[in-house]
Amino acid sequence: MYDDEPALAYYGPSISTVVEIFLTLAFAAVVVLLTVLLVRVLLGASRFLAVATRDRELRLQLLLAERIPTPTPAGPAPAEGLAAADPEADGPGDDGGGDEAPRAS
């Protein structure tokens, strides 16, 4: 029937197709590696900033603790000790006026 046409033999994919597939896979591998590297760098930078911030906060707290002395809590003072400390006090209702007479309005 078609005896006068030459038969075409298929020998597999061409060299250019194999090279194109190889380059596509290599490019995908490079993209994956760069993505992993970028994520690792971002995580490392985030950890570094967290540690640096915590260290800075601790140093500031230490500086504030050294500058501002913490008062020691005193026990309750006896009632007669308070009266002896302020001889001009009139009593619990003292308005700080001393022995002055009240003014008439």
C-alpha positions in Angstrom: 0.0 0.0 0.0 2.5 2.6 1.1 5.6 0.8 0.0 7.1 3.8 -1.8 7.3 6.0 1.5 10.4 5.5 3.7 9.7 4.2 7.2 10.6 6.6 10.1 12.3 5.0 13.0 11.8 6.5 16.5 15.0 6.6 18.5 13.8 8.3 21.7 13.9 11.9 22.8 16.3 14.2 21.1 19.4 15.5 22.8 17.9 19.0 23.1 14.8 17.6 24.9 17.0 15.8 27.4 19.1 18.9 28.0 16.0 21.0 28.4 14.6 18.6 31.0 17.9 18.5 32.9 18.1 22.3 32.9 14.5 22.6 34.2 15.2 20.2 37.0 18.5 21.9 37.9 16.7 25.3 38.0 14.0 23.9 40.2 16.6 22.5 42.6 18.4 25.8 42.7 15.1 27.7 43.5 14.3 25.2 46.3 17.8 25.5 47.8 17.7 29.3 47.7 14.3 29.3 49.3 15.5 27.0 52.1 18.6 29.2 52.6 16.5 32.4 52.7 14.1 30.9 55.4 17.1 29.8 57.5 18.6 33.3 57.3 15.3 34.9 58.3 14.9 32.5 61.2 18.5 33.2 62.4 17.9 36.9 62.1 14.7 36.6 64.1 16.4 34.6 66.8 19.3 37.1 66.9 16.9 40.0 67.3 14.9 38.3 70.0 18.1 37.5 72.0 19.5 41.0 71.5 16.2 42.6 72.6 16.0 40.4 75.7 19.6 41.2 76.5 19.1 44.9 76.1 16.0 44.8 78.3 17.9 43.0 81.0 20.7 45.5 80.8 18.2 48.4 81.1 16.6 46.8 84.1 20.0 46.4 85.8 20.9 50.0 85.1 17.5 51.1 86.6 18.0 48.9 89.6 21.4 50.4 90.2 20.2 54.0 89.9 17.0 53.7 91.9 17.6 52.3 95.3 14.7 50.2 96.5 13.4 51.4 99.9 13.4 48.9 102.7 9.9 48.4 104.2 9.6 49.9 107.7 7.4 48.3 110.3 4.4 50.1 111.8 5.3 53.0 114.0 3.8 53.1 117.5 1.1 55.7 118.1 3.0 57.6 120.8 6.1 57.7 118.6 4.1 59.7 116.0 2.8 62.2 118.6 6.4 62.7 119.9 7.7 63.3 116.4 5.3 66.2 115.7 4.8 68.2 118.9 2.6 70.9 117.1 0.1 68.3 115.9 -3.4 68.9 117.3 -4.5 65.4 116.8 -6.1 63.2 114.2 -8.0 66.1 112.6 -4.9 68.3 112.2 -5.1 70.4 109.1 -1.5 71.5 109.3 -2.3 74.9 110.6 -0.5 74.5 114.0 -2.0 76.4 117.0 -3.7 79.1 114.9 -7.2 80.1 115.9 -9.9 79.4 113.3 -10.9 82.4 111.2 -14.5 83.7 111.3 -16.2 84.2 108.0 
